[in-house]
Amino acid sequence: MKRLLLPLWSACALLAVTSLHADIPAAPAPFPPADLMRIGVYYYPEAWPESQWARDIANIKKMHLEFVHMGEFSWAFLEPTEGHYDFGWLDRAVKLCADQGLKVILCTPSPTPPVWLSQGHPEILMVDAAGRTMLHGTRQQATWSSATYRNYVGKIDAELARHFGHNPAVWGWQLDNELSHYGKEPDFSEASQVKFRAWLKAKYATIDALNRDWGNSFWSQMYQTFDQIRLPNQAELVAQLNPHAVLDAQRWFADEAADYLRFQAATLRQYCEPRQWVTTNFMHLFPMVDPARSARDFEIITWTHYPAHGNLNEGPLGFRLGSAAAMSFYHDYTRTLNGNEGLMELQPGQVNWGDVNPQPYPGAVHLWIMRAFAAGAKLVCSYRYREVLSGAEMYHYGFVGTDGVTPTTGGEQYSQAAQEMELLRAHYRPDAKMPAAYAARRTAILYSIDSRWDVDNHKQNVRWDTVEHMLRYYRGLKELGCPVDVITEDKDFRDYPFLVVPADQLVDADLVERWHEYARHGGHLIITCRTGQKDRRGHLWEGPWAMPILDLIGAKIKFYDTLPAPVSGKVEADGQAHDWFSWGEVLAPDAGTTPLARYSDQYYAGGVAAVTRALGAGTVTYVGVDTQDGALEAHLLRGVFERAGVAVENYAPDFVVDWRDGFWVATNFTEKTQPAHVPAGTAPLTGTAAVPTAGVTVWQE
């Protein structure tokens, strides 16, 4: 259900670790390690005749699924008129699940306010960049900055929590649904304007400080009071937006979304038993709402992913298989935020909202589920059990077809994975330890949402892609067989023998010193182009380009270049040529710094593109170019590991092998059969030693 192509403003946004978090109260561990990963499905009792509920829920159980997700779009049924609640139908649906031994995830219905609320209080409706107030219909038309809306959300949440907070069948709660405005972000209503100004006052205290940090002397943009400021909106301005105002607006919007989620979580926790966990389903790599800001507010971070739709993804079968790197990267990111992550909404088969809606490759749905397992997910759930007969998502697969009973190919693959989980639990070893050779390759990728925002605000080349730049390094690491954590900068770098810092544009002296210390004490640091160009405000340094990192990398950055389409340049390393076009820096290495790659054309042919140096007990490698296919980046990564004396694998791109809880899991996103390297004499628990396209093999050693 969902997905969208992001507009320009939205594409400039994503994450940062925030300030005020409420600590989660102590509770029994909701995700015991021996459970491995539980699998469930969305069900909408309000959409189907009650006479069919028992049949449907019994069939969910027969598919070996373990939980049912309900209620995120049901406000009109839960509160049909203001203050009059009807939970009886949901009671009956929950009981049917309990009778089958199924757990239930209940949701707050805040993404879909009822018509009586939207029309009775139009101030709750969001306003788009053109100044149009959204109307009742579809979803996410309300602004969470509205005090009126929060009041109504708080009341329905409290009633639900009082009613179901002690129900033994209710396993956990999902807040809202894919918190966003589906491409119309941010909200420009007066409620949001007021909240933004209050946020600015709290950050800057004085208007002089804001004028300084926003560079408002440029173009005479000076403000006299905070009340004169509006959210930056390109539709209201003649020339380009002030980049510092945009960066602050992105930070505010993410803070405001996290505060709204925190408000809902606190409401539930007033009445629910501590054993009931709370989450929301963030959207995969969505750049406006920040999971890191909610890391300490939720027991588990869950998210939405539809891997195969539109003209998307790399490789000849990418449109059917999705991207192994994009999926795995986000698993490895959300897992690090508080230790628990899962896919609350994973594609069940063909969808209906893409520009193109192809059938997934046979076995691909099972592949995605097991990729989640390999990455450490605690749960996987899918939208939805029944394929709809009316409404906006006709043609979107469910677990059963339009007759309500016949399993689809996706439903069969979910059932297959659920049965495999039962098998794997029987082989679970609580004392399993990560293999030493695998642990020696442990790598972190540093992910800064502020830097992603700021780089995307200043691409300098329309062909630059910040996410794809990060994924080039991620793919290279997975080809080497590395376990990867994607971490925020508050984490301890010293936990990892290798650390990759991709395009981390906004830095300060403390962060750069932490990188120095990391390398001096034996860490192997890999830094990429565009890192260290600005301070935290988004200001360039008054000094040499990327001044704070020059001593660290052992080189000066003479200048950078970007190339227009269809021009591409060449860069060479160890006799191999690679194409680039989006960003290339020409380096001047210091004495003791070794060049690793050089440009072979353009007027700076022979100029250095990548370098490495020793620093204390460790090393620092700097890659100043972004290539077209990532092959150079993969090659340079391999060199870092080889020079460090760490043995690596040689997996094909998009053949991803991970170790989790004592299990090796090989997942094949390529168009060719791949060897799983199952030890001789070891029988796989699932799959075969030769892993076909979309295949999965699991074994123990």
MIPA-989388 format. One record per residue (C-alpha): x, y, z; residue in one letter. Coordinates in nm, 3 decimals, padded with zeros to 5 digits. Each point is the difference from the previous one (the first is absolute). Last residue first. Layout:
N
x, y, z, residu
X, Y, Z, A
...
END
This chain:
701
x, y, z, residu
02.839, -02.504, 01.113, E
-00.366, 00.083, -00.064, Q
-00.183, 00.039, -00.329, W
-00.256, 00.217, -00.178, V
-00.037, 00.030, -00.378, T
-00.224, 00.250, -00.177, V
-00.088, 00.018, -00.369, G
-00.114, 00.301, -00.199, A
00.231, -00.115, -00.283, T
00.129, -00.347, 00.088, P
00.224, -00.081, 00.298, V
00.237, -00.294, -00.057, A
00.051, -00.144, 00.349, A
-00.375, -00.061, 00.018, T
-00.297, 00.144, 00.187, G
-00.095, -00.041, 00.363, T
00.181, -00.165, 00.292, L
00.301, -00.048, -00.223, P
00.185, -00.332, 00.045, A
00.360, 00.041, 00.110, T
00.247, -00.266, -00.118, G
00.203, 00.246, -00.199, A
-00.049, 00.352, 00.131, P
-00.276, 00.206, -00.169, V
00.177, 00.243, -00.231, H
-00.335, 00.143, -00.124, A
00.089, -00.031, -00.369, P
-00.202, 00.236, -00.226, Q
-00.262, -00.070, -00.269, T
-00.028, 00.297, -00.235, K
-00.232, 00.302, -00.036, E
00.110, 00.146, 00.333, T
-00.201, 00.071, 00.318, F
00.114, -00.325, 00.166, N
-00.035, -00.026, 00.377, T
00.243, -00.207, 00.210, A
-00.082, -00.040, 00.371, V
00.252, -00.141, 00.249, W
-00.172, -00.083, 00.328, F
00.144, 00.022, 00.353, G
-00.210, 00.298, 00.107, D
00.056, 00.185, -00.330, R
00.280, -00.037, -00.252, W
-00.027, 00.179, -00.334, D
00.044, -00.082, -00.369, V
-00.112, 00.238, -00.275, V
00.023, -00.079, -00.369, F
-00.068, 00.348, -00.137, D
00.352, 00.040, -00.143, P
00.168, -00.342, -00.020, A
00.172, -00.109, 00.319, Y
00.378, 00.010, 00.039, N
00.053, -00.054, 00.371, E
00.244, 00.180, 00.228, V
00.308, -00.080, 00.210, A
00.131, 00.289, 00.211, V
00.369, 00.087, -00.036, G
-00.059, 00.375, 00.036, A
00.150, 00.056, -00.347, R
-00.250, -00.253, -00.137, E
-00.293, 00.165, 00.177, F
00.084, 00.348, -00.133, V
00.065, -00.143, -00.348, G
-00.344, -00.160, -00.010, R
-00.153, 00.339, 00.073, L
00.194, 00.151, -00.291, L
-00.135, -00.264, -00.238, H
-00.357, 00.044, 00.119, A
00.027, 00.379, -00.044, E
00.144, -00.048, -00.348, L
-00.286, -00.234, -00.094, A
-00.263, 00.242, 00.128, G
-00.188, 00.022, -00.331, D
00.027, 00.365, -00.106, Q
00.284, 00.109, 00.222, T
00.000, 00.256, 00.279, D
00.349, 00.147, 00.042, V
00.202, 00.126, 00.295, G
00.064, -00.330, 00.175, V
00.196, 00.053, 00.324, Y
00.165, -00.284, 00.189, T
00.116, 00.040, 00.361, V
00.196, -00.272, 00.177, T
00.053, -00.141, 00.347, G
00.262, -00.042, 00.272, A
00.097, 00.368, -00.015, G
-00.117, 00.139, -00.332, L
00.113, -00.178, -00.315, A
-00.096, 00.157, -00.331, R
-00.231, -00.058, -00.295, T
-00.092, 00.198, -00.310, V
-00.270, 00.033, -00.268, A
-00.055, 00.224, -00.306, A
00.354, 00.120, -00.081, V
00.053, 00.206, -00.314, G
00.157, -00.179, -00.295, G
-00.249, 00.150, -00.243, A
-00.103, 00.344, 00.133, Y
-00.117, 00.136, -00.337, Y
-00.250, -00.283, -00.035, Q
00.135, -00.354, -00.024, D
00.177, -00.268, 00.204, S
-00.092, 00.103, 00.355, Y
00.211, -00.173, 00.263, R
-00.060, -00.265, 00.266, A
00.182, -00.130, 00.310, L
00.243, 00.282, 00.080, P
00.210, -00.064, 00.313, T
00.035, 00.262, 00.276, T
00.343, 00.024, 00.163, G
00.067, 00.348, -00.136, A
-00.333, 00.176, -00.046, D
-00.234, -00.093, -00.286, P
-00.145, 00.269, -00.229, A
-00.351, -00.115, -00.088, L
-00.229, 00.068, -00.298, V
-00.360, -00.055, 00.107, E
-00.257, -00.168, -00.228, G
-00.377, 00.014, 00.022, W
-00.292, -00.114, -00.219, S
00.177, -00.126, -00.316, F
00.208, -00.312, 00.055, W
00.109, -00.295, -00.214, D
00.259, -00.254, 00.115, H
00.331, -00.115, -00.148, A
00.196, -00.296, 00.140, Q
00.381, -00.003, 00.001, G
00.038, -00.002, 00.377, D
-00.233, 00.301, 00.036, A
-00.122, 00.222, -00.282, E
-00.252, 00.284, -00.029, V
-00.180, 00.087, -00.320, K
-00.252, 00.275, -00.069, G
-00.360, 00.001, -00.115, S
-00.183, 00.243, -00.229, V
-00.365, -00.069, -00.086, P
-00.097, 00.184, 00.211, A
00.195, 00.276, 00.175, P
00.317, -00.067, 00.202, L
00.081, 00.107, 00.355, T
00.341, 00.124, 00.118, D
00.167, 00.053, 00.336, Y
00.298, 00.214, 00.100, F
00.349, -00.022, 00.154, K
-00.104, -00.224, 00.290, I
00.306, -00.022, 00.224, K
00.134, -00.331, 00.125, A
00.086, -00.200, 00.311, G
-00.355, -00.118, 00.064, I
-00.005, 00.113, 00.365, L
00.203, 00.317, -00.051, D
-00.247, 00.104, -00.271, L
-00.315, -00.087, 00.197, I
-00.076, 00.336, 00.166, P
00.076, 00.214, -00.311, M
-00.250, -00.149, -00.244, A
00.116, 00.265, -00.253, W
00.275, 00.216, 00.150, P
-00.103, 00.276, 00.241, G
-00.315, 00.179, 00.110, E
-00.202, -00.320, 00.011, W
-00.324, -00.029, -00.196, L
-00.313, 00.057, 00.207, H
-00.270, -00.270, 00.037, G
-00.067, 00.084, 00.363, R
00.177, -00.320, 00.111, R
00.321, 00.108, -00.174, D
00.068, -00.062, -00.366, K
00.215, -00.193, -00.249, Q
00.086, -00.283, 00.236, G
-00.092, -00.288, -00.230, T
-00.090, 00.069, -00.365, R
00.206, -00.296, -00.123, C
00.037, -00.313, 00.208, T
00.168, -00.097, 00.325, I
00.127, -00.352, 00.080, I
00.137, -00.047, 00.352, L
00.184, -00.313, 00.114, H
00.010, -00.002, 00.377, G
00.319, -00.066, 00.194, G
00.003, 00.251, 00.286, H
00.127, 00.287, -00.216, R
-00.281, -00.067, -00.248, A
-00.283, 00.040, 00.253, Y
00.174, 00.290, 00.171, E
00.020, 00.196, -00.326, H
-00.366, -00.078, -00.078, W
-00.098, 00.116, 00.349, R
00.199, 00.320, -00.065, E
-00.205, 00.060, -00.315, V
-00.320, -00.038, 00.201, L
00.114, 00.241, 00.272, D
00.119, 00.262, -00.251, A
-00.338, 00.021, -00.176, D
-00.146, -00.160, -00.307, V
-00.266, 00.051, -00.268, L
00.081, -00.165, -00.337, Q
00.017, -00.365, 00.097, D
00.023, -00.126, -00.359, A
00.059, -00.364, 00.103, P
00.188, -00.079, 00.325, V
00.098, -00.370, -00.001, V
00.132, -00.153, 00.323, L
00.199, -00.324, 00.032, F
00.112, -00.189, 00.313, P
-00.334, 00.089, 00.165, Y
-00.091, 00.048, 00.367, D
00.236, 00.297, 00.012, R
-00.251, 00.212, -00.193, F
-00.218, 00.036, 00.309, D
-00.348, 00.115, -00.106, K
-00.111, 00.365, 00.019, D
00.101, 00.042, -00.366, E
-00.290, -00.201, -00.134, T
00.066, -00.356, -00.112, I
-00.046, -00.230, -00.299, V
00.124, -00.334, 00.134, D
00.164, -00.236, -00.249, V
00.109, -00.363, 00.020, P
00.255, -00.029, -00.279, C
-00.003, -00.272, -00.267, G
00.234, 00.185, -00.237, L
-00.282, 00.041, -00.253, E
-00.203, 00.138, 00.291, K
00.259, 00.272, 00.055, L
-00.002, 00.104, -00.366, G
-00.379, 00.016, -00.001, R
00.005, 00.233, 00.302, Y
00.263, 00.220, -00.163, Y
-00.210, 00.046, -00.312, R
-00.308, 00.030, 00.222, L
00.130, 00.320, 00.157, M
00.035, 00.169, -00.340, H
-00.342, -00.136, -00.103, E
-00.151, 00.174, 00.301, V
00.169, 00.330, -00.082, T
-00.088, -00.002, -00.372, D
00.191, 00.249, -00.217, W
-00.134, 00.012, -00.357, R
-00.150, 00.348, 00.043, V
00.349, 00.125, 00.073, N
00.085, 00.266, 00.257, Q
-00.204, -00.208, 00.248, K
-00.037, 00.287, 00.244, H
-00.326, -00.065, 00.191, N
00.062, -00.374, -00.043, D
00.335, 00.042, 00.171, V
-00.166, 00.189, 00.283, D
-00.274, -00.252, 00.068, W
00.237, -00.295, -00.020, R
00.239, 00.183, 00.231, S
-00.273, 00.063, 00.256, D
-00.110, -00.362, -00.034, I
00.345, -00.124, 00.094, S
00.069, -00.367, -00.072, Y
00.337, -00.141, 00.104, L
00.058, -00.341, -00.155, I
00.131, -00.253, 00.251, A
00.205, -00.308, -00.080, T
00.058, -00.343, 00.156, R
00.256, -00.187, -00.213, R
00.170, -00.163, 00.300, A
-00.344, -00.116, 00.118, A
-00.035, -00.221, -00.309, Y
00.339, -00.164, 00.055, A
-00.082, -00.051, 00.368, A
-00.337, -00.167, -00.057, P
-00.280, 00.177, 00.193, M
-00.079, -00.208, 00.306, K
-00.289, -00.243, 00.045, A
-00.087, -00.058, 00.367, D
-00.378, 00.026, -00.047, P
00.005, -00.268, -00.270, R
-00.312, 00.004, -00.221, Y
-00.061, -00.322, -00.194, H
-00.368, -00.043, 00.097, A
-00.044, 00.372, -00.056, R
00.126, -00.051, -00.355, L
-00.278, -00.246, -00.083, L
-00.276, 00.225, 00.132, E
00.154, 00.291, -00.192, M
-00.007, -00.217, -00.312, E
-00.374, -00.046, 00.046, Q
-00.047, 00.378, 00.009, A
00.218, 00.037, -00.310, A
-00.214, -00.246, -00.196, Q
-00.321, 00.170, 00.114, S
00.135, 00.335, -00.118, Y
00.090, -00.163, -00.331, Q
-00.348, -00.146, -00.040, E
-00.157, 00.339, 00.067, G
00.224, 00.156, -00.265, G
-00.099, -00.263, -00.257, T
-00.363, 00.076, 00.083, T
-00.201, -00.219, 00.234, P
-00.362, -00.070, -00.100, T
-00.241, 00.102, 00.277, V
-00.135, 00.353, -00.038, G
-00.130, -00.046, -00.354, D
00.200, 00.306, -00.108, T
00.330, -00.167, 00.078, G
00.163, -00.106, 00.322, V
00.323, 00.125, 00.157, F
-00.071, 00.342, -00.148, G
00.102, 00.149, -00.331, Y
-00.074, 00.356, -00.107, H
-00.226, 00.003, -00.308, Y
-00.249, 00.218, 00.193, M
00.178, 00.237, 00.233, E
-00.207, 00.318, -00.016, A
-00.335, -00.150, 00.087, G
-00.189, -00.312, -00.096, S
00.044, -00.379, -00.010, L
00.305, -00.012, 00.228, V
00.246, -00.290, 00.006, E
-00.025, -00.160, 00.341, R
00.289, -00.054, 00.243, Y
00.180, 00.334, -00.047, R
00.241, 00.178, 00.043, Y
00.280, -00.214, 00.139, S
00.174, -00.068, 00.329, C
00.356, -00.098, 00.086, V
00.126, -00.019, 00.357, L
00.320, -00.004, 00.204, K
00.224, 00.100, -00.291, A
00.367, -00.100, 00.033, G
00.136, 00.058, -00.352, A
-00.027, -00.369, -00.091, A
-00.368, 00.001, 00.098, F
-00.072, 00.304, -00.214, A
00.179, -00.169, -00.293, R
-00.223, -00.299, 00.077, M
-00.316, 00.204, -00.051, I
00.138, 00.163, -00.315, W
00.094, -00.336, -00.155, L
-00.344, -00.144, 00.082, H
-00.155, 00.288, -00.195, V
00.250, -00.055, -00.282, A
-00.082, -00.370, -00.044, G
-00.126, 00.040, -00.357, P
00.115, 00.346, -00.114, Y
-00.234, 00.279, 00.106, P
-00.285, 00.077, -00.243, Q
00.037, 00.341, -00.158, P
-00.179, 00.320, 00.107, N
00.122, 00.293, -00.211, V
-00.038, 00.362, 00.109, D
-00.056, -00.157, 00.340, G
-00.330, 00.004, 00.192, W
-00.148, -00.341, -00.073, N
00.212, -00.267, 00.169, V
00.104, -00.353, -00.101, Q
00.104, -00.228, 00.286, G
-00.028, 00.021, 00.380, P
00.229, 00.304, 00.043, Q
00.125, 00.050, 00.354, L
-00.175, 00.210, 00.262, E
00.105, -00.020, 00.362, M
00.355, -00.094, -00.092, L
00.195, -00.042, 00.323, G
00.250, 00.154, 00.236, E
00.131, -00.050, 00.352, N
00.340, 00.113, 00.132, G
-00.089, 00.363, 00.075, N
00.120, 00.195, -00.304, L
00.241, -00.264, -00.132, T
-00.269, -00.220, -00.156, R
-00.143, 00.296, -00.193, T
00.326, 00.047, -00.190, Y
00.088, -00.358, -00.086, D
-00.357, -00.063, -00.112, H
00.020, 00.319, -00.205, Y
00.322, -00.109, -00.172, F
-00.141, -00.348, -00.065, S
-00.296, 00.125, -00.203, M
00.200, 00.253, -00.201, A
00.284, -00.247, -00.060, A
-00.212, -00.296, -00.107, A
-00.187, 00.223, -00.241, S
-00.331, -00.129, -00.136, G
-00.050, -00.346, -00.147, L
-00.248, 00.065, -00.283, R
00.116, 00.343, -00.121, F
00.353, -00.096, 00.095, G
00.004, -00.290, -00.243, L
00.246, 00.144, -00.255, P
00.195, 00.177, 00.273, G
-00.079, 00.306, 00.211, E
-00.323, 00.115, 00.153, N
-00.308, 00.190, -00.121, L
-00.217, 00.045, -00.307, N
-00.311, -00.029, 00.214, G
-00.048, -00.256, 00.273, H
00.205, -00.266, 00.176, A
00.141, 00.059, 00.351, P
-00.309, 00.124, 00.184, Y
00.129, 00.081, 00.348, H
-00.165, 00.137, 00.312, T
00.164, 00.043, 00.339, W
00.034, -00.116, 00.357, T
00.216, 00.128, 00.285, I
-00.054, -00.205, 00.316, I
-00.045, 00.087, 00.368, E
-00.089, 00.356, -00.092, F
00.071, 00.342, 00.150, D
00.376, -00.044, 00.029, R
00.058, -00.030, -00.376, A
-00.267, 00.255, -00.093, S
00.233, 00.272, -00.131, R
00.203, -00.266, -00.179, A
-00.307, -00.102, -00.200, P
-00.004, 00.341, -00.175, D
-00.296, 00.123, -00.201, V
00.080, 00.205, -00.312, M
00.243, -00.196, -00.216, P
-00.186, -00.327, -00.050, F
00.272, -00.267, -00.013, L
-00.263, -00.275, 00.042, H
-00.312, 00.148, 00.157, M
-00.037, -00.007, 00.378, F
-00.252, -00.240, 00.148, N
-00.072, 00.104, 00.359, T
00.096, -00.171, 00.325, T
-00.136, -00.086, 00.344, V
00.041, -00.313, 00.218, W
-00.264, -00.158, 00.217, Q
00.177, -00.169, 00.295, R
-00.015, 00.331, 00.189, P
-00.379, -00.035, 00.038, E
-00.187, 00.278, -00.173, C
-00.172, 00.298, 00.164, Y
00.247, 00.289, 00.031, Q
00.220, -00.172, -00.257, R
-00.247, 00.072, -00.278, L
00.009, 00.375, 00.057, T
00.380, 00.001, 00.025, A
00.025, -00.176, -00.337, A
-00.234, 00.255, -00.159, Q
00.199, 00.298, 00.129, F
00.328, -00.163, -00.104, R
-00.136, -00.048, -00.352, L
-00.095, 00.367, -00.018, Y
00.338, 00.102, 00.140, D
00.177, -00.213, -00.262, A
-00.200, 00.170, -00.277, A
00.082, 00.344, 00.141, E
00.370, -00.081, 00.026, D
00.004, -00.122, -00.362, A
-00.177, 00.317, -00.115, F
00.232, 00.220, 00.208, W
00.318, -00.154, -00.141, R
-00.130, 00.037, -00.355, Q
-00.099, 00.359, 00.069, A
00.346, 00.065, 00.144, D
00.164, -00.132, -00.316, L
-00.234, 00.205, -00.219, V
00.077, 00.320, 00.195, A
00.370, -00.071, -00.041, H
-00.041, -00.060, -00.375, P
-00.180, 00.333, -00.059, N
-00.236, -00.098, -00.279, L
00.070, 00.074, -00.364, Q
-00.142, 00.309, -00.166, A
-00.358, 00.126, -00.032, V
-00.154, -00.123, 00.323, L
-00.349, -00.116, 00.105, E
-00.004, -00.329, -00.196, A
00.353, -00.072, 00.126, Q
-00.130, -00.020, 00.355, N
00.225, 00.062, 00.299, P
-00.214, -00.021, 00.314, L
-00.090, 00.353, 00.096, R
00.191, 00.260, 00.202, I
-00.128, 00.348, 00.093, Q
-00.109, -00.116, 00.347, D
00.363, -00.077, 00.085, F
00.072, 00.372, 00.006, T
00.218, 00.245, -00.197, Q
00.094, -00.231, -00.288, Y
00.292, 00.062, -00.238, M
-00.036, -00.141, -00.354, Q
00.202, 00.282, -00.154, S
00.107, -00.217, -00.295, W
00.276, -00.155, 00.214, F
00.003, 00.160, 00.347, S
-00.232, -00.283, 00.091, N
00.279, -00.253, 00.034, G
-00.238, -00.236, 00.182, W
00.236, -00.031, 00.294, D
00.045, 00.377, 00.036, R
-00.365, 00.091, -00.050, N
-00.098, -00.270, 00.252, L
00.243, 00.131, 00.260, A
-00.125, 00.356, -00.051, D
-00.360, -00.121, 00.041, I
00.084, -00.112, 00.352, T
-00.066, -00.326, 00.188, A
00.137, -00.206, -00.291, Y
-00.131, -00.351, 00.057, K
-00.304, 00.071, 00.219, A
-00.100, 00.294, -00.216, K
00.037, -00.214, -00.314, L
-00.222, -00.273, 00.142, W
-00.264, 00.259, 00.093, A
00.013, 00.135, -00.355, R
-00.048, -00.349, -00.141, F
-00.296, -00.068, 00.231, K
-00.173, 00.321, -00.107, V
00.053, -00.075, -00.370, Q
-00.122, -00.357, 00.060, S
-00.328, 00.117, 00.152, A
-00.035, 00.259, -00.276, E
00.000, -00.278, -00.256, S
00.306, -00.056, -00.220, F
00.028, -00.378, 00.049, D
00.332, -00.130, -00.128, P
-00.043, -00.219, -00.188, E
-00.239, -00.060, -00.289, K
00.166, -00.325, -00.108, G
-00.212, -00.243, 00.193, Y
-00.087, 00.226, 00.296, H
00.210, -00.206, 00.237, S
-00.022, -00.245, 00.288, L
-00.002, -00.344, -00.162, E
-00.298, -00.107, 00.209, N
-00.113, 00.137, 00.338, D
00.150, -00.164, 00.308, L
00.039, -00.376, -00.004, Q
-00.080, -00.184, 00.320, W
00.108, -00.330, 00.155, G
-00.088, -00.357, 00.093, W
-00.373, 00.039, 00.055, V
-00.139, -00.347, 00.078, A
00.041, 00.046, 00.376, P
-00.233, 00.304, 00.000, N
00.128, 00.234, 00.268, H
00.050, 00.312, -00.213, G
-00.300, -00.083, -00.220, F
-00.277, 00.223, 00.139, H
00.203, 00.257, 00.188, R
00.248, 00.018, -00.287, A
-00.274, 00.044, -00.260, L
-00.166, 00.276, 00.200, E
00.334, 00.175, 00.054, A
00.086, -00.015, -00.369, D
-00.341, 00.140, -00.096, I
00.044, 00.290, 00.243, K
00.362, 00.076, -00.088, G
-00.083, 00.010, -00.370, V
-00.278, 00.249, 00.068, Y
00.229, 00.227, 00.203, N
00.284, -00.040, -00.249, R
-00.233, 00.123, -00.272, Y
-00.100, 00.307, 00.194, T
00.360, 00.079, 00.090, A
00.081, -00.007, -00.373, S
00.365, -00.085, -00.071, S
-00.101, -00.357, -00.092, W
-00.152, 00.137, -00.318, T
-00.289, -00.197, -00.145, A
-00.031, -00.125, -00.360, Q
00.190, -00.322, 00.076, Q
-00.262, -00.209, -00.182, R
-00.237, -00.034, -00.298, T
-00.289, 00.243, 00.049, G
-00.083, 00.314, 00.193, H
00.151, 00.311, -00.154, L
00.349, 00.148, -00.028, M
00.035, 00.374, 00.035, T
00.170, 00.152, -00.303, R
00.278, 00.253, 00.061, G
00.209, -00.108, -00.299, A
00.255, -00.165, 00.231, A
-00.269, -00.221, 00.154, D
-00.222, 00.073, 00.298, V
-00.083, -00.267, 00.260, M
-00.344, -00.042, 00.149, L
-00.057, 00.032, 00.376, I
-00.130, 00.357, -00.037, E
-00.297, -00.145, -00.191, P
-00.157, -00.096, 00.334, H
-00.357, -00.116, -00.062, G
00.077, -00.107, -00.356, Q
00.308, -00.206, 00.081, S
-00.141, -00.132, 00.328, L
-00.340, -00.105, -00.134, W
00.175, -00.149, -00.303, V
00.202, -00.245, 00.207, P
00.377, 00.047, 00.043, P
00.206, -00.256, -00.193, T
00.370, -00.012, 00.096, P
-00.091, 00.017, 00.374, S
-00.156, -00.346, 00.031, P
00.230, -00.130, 00.278, T
00.095, -00.355, -00.083, C
-00.048, -00.341, 00.157, L
00.247, -00.285, -00.043, I
-00.168, -00.330, 00.083, V
00.147, -00.340, 00.093, K
-00.157, -00.309, -00.153, L
-00.093, -00.305, 00.209, G
-00.308, -00.070, -00.214, Q
-00.240, 00.101, 00.279, D
00.212, 00.312, 00.051, A
-00.052, 00.102, -00.362, C
-00.377, -00.049, 00.028, L
00.013, 00.199, 00.324, K
00.173, 00.291, -00.174, V
-00.269, 00.006, -00.269, A
-00.278, -00.001, 00.259, R
00.155, 00.278, 00.202, D
00.050, 00.197, -00.323, L
-00.371, -00.020, -00.076, W
-00.086, 00.106, 00.354, G
00.232, 00.299, 00.004, F
-00.267, 00.258, -00.080, D
00.076, 00.341, 00.148, Y
-00.231, 00.302, 00.017, H
00.201, 00.312, 00.084, G
-00.039, 00.157, -00.344, E
-00.189, -00.223, -00.236, T
00.111, -00.326, -00.162, P
00.285, -00.039, 00.253, E
00.152, -00.348, -00.058, L
-00.155, -00.042, -00.345, F
00.102, 00.341, -00.138, A
00.340, -00.045, 00.170, W
00.070, -00.328, -00.184, S
00.311, 00.064, -00.211, F
00.266, -00.132, 00.241, E
-00.223, -00.274, 00.143, G
00.152, -00.342, -00.028, M
00.321, -00.208, -00.024, H
-00.026, -00.378, 00.043, V
00.259, -00.230, 00.154, F
00.157, -00.344, -00.031, E
-00.038, -00.117, -00.359, L
00.005, -00.377, -00.057, H
-00.220, 00.030, -00.314, M
-00.266, -00.193, 00.190, K
-00.008, 00.285, 00.254, K
-00.082, 00.252, -00.271, I
-00.266, -00.245, -00.122, N
-00.165, 00.002, 00.343, A
00.006, 00.381, -00.010, I
-00.171, 00.006, -00.337, D
-00.268, -00.254, 00.091, R
-00.077, 00.171, 00.331, A
-00.024, 00.338, -00.172, W
-00.231, -00.102, -00.285, Q
-00.338, 00.048, 00.177, S
00.128, 00.340, 00.113, E
-00.026, 00.119, -00.359, P
00.332, 00.159, -00.107, W
00.160, 00.346, 00.014, A
-00.035, 00.054, 00.375, E
00.186, -00.327, 00.059, P
00.312, 00.144, -00.164, Y
00.289, -00.249, 00.026, Y
00.370, 00.074, -00.024, Y
00.234, -00.302, 00.013, V
00.242, -00.189, 00.220, G
00.348, -00.154, 00.030, I
00.208, -00.038, 00.318, R
00.381, 00.005, -00.011, M
00.250, -00.183, 00.224, L
-00.237, -00.104, 00.281, D
00.305, -00.133, 00.188, A
00.136, 00.354, 00.030, P
-00.304, 00.109, 00.206, P
-00.175, 00.302, -00.158, F
-00.224, 00.169, 00.256, P
00.265, 00.003, 00.276, A
-00.202, 00.047, 00.318, P
-00.051, 00.365, 00.084, A
00.197, 00.295, 00.138, A
-00.146, 00.335, -00.103, P
00.126, 00.155, -00.324, I
00.206, 00.314, 00.056, D
-00.170, 00.318, -00.123, A
00.212, 00.168, -00.264, H
00.096, 00.366, -00.023, L
00.289, 00.082, -00.230, S
00.018, -00.131, -00.351, T
00.225, -00.224, -00.201, V
-00.020, 00.107, -00.358, A
-00.189, -00.133, -00.308, L
-00.144, 00.053, -00.356, L
-00.060, 00.293, -00.239, A
00.086, 00.153, -00.335, C
-00.219, -00.237, -00.199, A
-00.299, 00.147, 00.175, S
00.056, 00.347, -00.150, W
00.061, -00.149, -00.346, L
-00.307, -00.221, 00.002, P
00.027, -00.365, 00.106, L
-00.125, -00.278, -00.225, L
-00.267, -00.185, 00.186, L
-00.080, -00.318, 00.179, R
-00.332, -00.106, 00.143, K
-00.159, -00.329, 00.078, M
END
